[in-house]
Amino acid sequence: MFERNRVDNAPEVSAVPVEITGLDGTLIKGKLQVPVPKTVAEALNGAAAFIEFEPDGGEKRYLAKAQLAAVKPLGVPRLPSLQGRLRQSEDFDPHAVLGVPCGASREEIREAYVALAKAYHPDRYANVMLPPEVSEYLAAMARRINLAHAALEVPEKRKALRQEPIFTSPGR
């Protein structure tokens, strides 16, 4: 049965390094304990009146949100924009998008397309709460993969249509 007081039922938290300024002007550096699926902003704007904080070189304690003037995250690296990654390659190379060599066979192209389409398909992430930037990136990548497959598939189909039949049966 589910027991509320068991330690293994506790939500997973991450320690985010922050610098907190109190209303009285005091400055404290340490780690803010934030539940894993939430951001620092969501934890600070939540319904709880207190937040769990571990000062540098001290014990964990709870701080009243009403006594906080400012919270500044420290040492959090900036991620490059996902949209910037899409714009990096001005020239569209379908082989590079699918990860196949230039002389790849029709079957190799199809296998690479199916694998990437499964990985980036928007329905795969429909039930997951993702930031809007990530959702847009996944949708853009799905479009690029479909476009690359179409660009490589059309010449292959034309080539297949131009080939003469290998075997023809005699007329009856």
N, C-alpha and C positions, 0 to 999 in steps of 0.2 A: 504494500500500500504506500501511497505517497506521503512522505513526512516533511513538513515544512521546515523543521529545525535541522535537518541533515545538511552537512557541509557540501556534499556532492550535488545538492539541488540548487546551490547558489549560482546565479548567473555568472558567466565568464566576464571578467573585466580586463581592460587594458589600462596601463599607466601612461598618461600623457604628460610630458614635462611642460610645466607652465610657470608663469610669474604672476602672482596675484597681488593686487593693490587693494587694501582695505579702505573703508570710508574714512578712517582716521589717518590715512596716508602711509600706513605700514606696508612694507614690501616683503613678500614671502616667495621663495622659490622652492619648487618641489614637484610632486607628481599628483595629478588629479586622476582619481579612479573613475573610469567611464565604462559602462556596460558595452560589450563588444559591438552589437549592431548599431549603437548610437554614436553620434558625433559629440564633441565638446559642447557645441551650441545647444544640441537637443538635451544634454544632461543638465546644462545650466538653466534652460528654459522649461524644464519639466516641472511637475506638480510638487515634488519633494522640496521641503524647506531647507534641507541640509545637503551638502556634497561631501564625499569622502576625499580626504587630502592627506598626502604623506610629504611633510617638509623634508628638505635635504638634511640628512643626518638626524632625523627625528622619528617619532612614532606616528602611526596613522591617527588622524583625528577628523572630526566632522566640523565643517565650517558652515555658518548660517549664510545662505545666499543673500539675505537682506543686508549683510555687512560687507559685501564685495562691491568695490568701485569698478575694477577692471580685471580681466583675465587675459593674459597674453600667452599663446602657445610658443614654446621655445624649441629650437632645433628640429622643427618639422620641415623636411625638404619639400620644396615646391615640385609638383609633378609637371612634366611637360604637357601641354594641351593635347588632348587626343585629336582635336580637329587639325592641329598643326601637323600631326603625324600623317594625316590623310593628304595634306597639301604638300608634303615634303617632295613627293615625286610629281613634278609637273607633267612629265611625259608618261602616258599610261602604257605599261608593258604587261600584257595579259599573262605572259610566261612567268614573270616575277610575282604577280599577284597569286597565281596558282602554285608557284614553286616547282615548275616543271622546266626541263631544258628545252631549247628551241626546237630540237628535232624529236620531241616526244610523240609517241603514238597516240592514236585516238583513245585507246583504253587507259593509258597513263593519265591523259588529260581528264578523262571522266572520273577516274579514281581520286585524283587530287581535288577535283571539283566537289565530289560527293563528301569527302572528308571535311573540307573547309565549309561547305554549306551546312553540314551537321553542326559544326562547332560554332558558327556565327548566326545561325537561323534565329530570328527574333522570338519564335514560339518556344525555343529552348529556355529562354529567360523570362517568360511571361509571368511566372509566379514569384519572381525574385524582385525584391525592392532594390533597384539600382538607381544611382544618381542619373539625372537627365543626360549628362555629358556622356556617360558610359552607354546608355541606351541609344543615343544618337550615333555614337561610334560603331556600335554593333550593327545598326541598321545600314550605315554607310558602307561598312565592310561587306555586308551581305549583298548590297547593290554592286559593289566593285567585283565581288566573286562571280556574281551572275553575269555581269558585263564581260568579264575576262573569259568565262566559259563560252558565252555566245560569240565573242570575237574569234576564239580558236576553233569553235565547232563549225562555223559557216564554211571556212576554207576546206575543212576536212570533208564536209558533206558534198561540196562541189567537186572535190577531187574524186570522191567515191562515185559520183554520178557520171563523171567523164570516163571512168575506166570501162574498158570493153569487157563483156562477160567472158569468164574463163571457159565455161562449158555451155554449149547450146544443144538442145535436144533436136534431133532431126524431125522435120515435119511429118505428119501422118497422113 
